């Protein structure tokens, strides 16, 4: 009898087919049988195909059993449910506007909830609505209503009849494009005599048999379904009651950055309405993808909707506000002077510089209920540490026919790409060697580059007055330069310098003297002459103190204050974002022949 041991490792079609033939040819019944020229070969192929198909099918089924390997959205959602995670739905873009309503006479204006407005971007229009009723009045002919929030989307409504006898009844929302944060659920009982408003329950804390709450779960085909309590946790609607679910259908991120709005009809009965945009629309997002669910579900389970560690704050905010590119969180004990009992949160919003007041309020309302009682969340704007790049690039004329301007443009593009891919975020580090390598790789004709970096911050000063200013780079600065005389050649290197401004009718700059003294110098005939000392610089910490500095003039009341860092690698901390602007790139190109 032939050896009947079976090799279960190879499962591809060809190997399976050959194994079957080898096994059969070893049997005495098939001695000298030509399998390749017989009809039995077809049956062997069929058997191999069936075995391969089953192996592949069972492998795919095995993959779907685990969150890490599942490929089908329904499987990933099912595993996320086990971790108590509901995937994010579409999210409406929101804008903040001011309404100026000409009423003709002093009067009151009432704007109902879901009043529509039209937002325009290019040739596309989108519907925006208010999410609350607004009442305002004025003693003049114009009613001005500030900080009106508009949310993109049209209003939809699903109605169900509760059947307590149907244990398999589901309340499946009909539109997969809803923004679940806009969901408004009401229960009408006793033919509408009693109306109950149900709120979304995000946990089981403080819920009892009378709690008017509903639970939300992801369902098939990208839809969501509403679930009600069982009478022990959450109130059960009465049999035959009417359930109403109102929501916004939205278009994801398409309406982001819309800044032109107009009424879709009369506003509070008035047609003469001027809409002034305070904050352009942002925050719109499409429903959460499979990879995002796979990443976020375990982290959501770890936080348990509570912000305790820095990563908890980051995870919760990014999960619920998809417009956040990143979030920096640090304790008050890390700053100078320390502020104990506070946690500082700095969001980086996609497409927005700074932190709009409306977004700050929205984030604060969300995180406050999830923070420990003794910890005060404080939201701050990002600080930007800009990097100026000066470089001399050498390229080989024998390897290309392009002109120096084209080479300079290629190198500038490479720097901007490096900025996007490697920095432009919190707690990032610019590696000097990686940057110059990316510049060399911009074109095969580039031989080398000699690149100098400096960092700068923008000082926004108050015109026609003097005051104290603090500029902190939070980086060690170069401190081994020779001290400078009160008058010296302009080309001498300084740890600190600035863009030009006017002081007492003269073109001036800020600079340090090499011994920690900040001063204003006049720039005349390539000579810097000290006019007045205005403060100090600590080279070890990168902190500049300007005392009674002012009465200067510059475009937009701002100057750039440059610094040379001790290390060529530049790292950001806490709420600082490193970035390179195209306007701060200066490329000189040398042609060589090799």
Secondary structure, DSSP 8 states (H G I E B T S, - for coil): --------S--SHHHHHHHHHHHHHTSGGGTT--STTSTHHHHHHHHHHHHHHHHHHHHHHHHTTSTTT--SHHHHHHHHHHTT------B--EEEEEEEEE-SSS-EEEE-TT-EEEEEETTEEEEEEESS-EEEE-SSSEEEEEEEEEEESEEEEEEEE--TT-TT--EE-S-TTEEEEEEEEEEEETTTTEEEEEEE-SSSTT--TT--EEEEEE-GGG-EEEEE--SSSS----TT-EEEEEEEE--TTTTTT--EEEESS-BTTB--EEEEEEEEEE--B----HHHHHHHHHHHHHHTT-B-SHHHHHHHHHHH-TTEEEEEEEEGGGSSS--TTEEEEEEEETT-SS--HHHHHHHHHHHHTTB-TT-EEEE---EEEEEEEEEEEEEEGGG----HHHHHHHHHHHHHHHHHHH-SSBT-EE-HHHHHHHHHTT-TTEEEEEEEEEEEEEEE--TT-EEEEEEE--S-B---S----SEEETTS--SEEE--EEETTEEEEEEE-SSSEEEEEEEETTEEEEEEEEEEEETTTTEEEEEEEE-EE-GGGEEEEEE-BSSSSEE--TTEEEE--GGGEEEEEEEE--
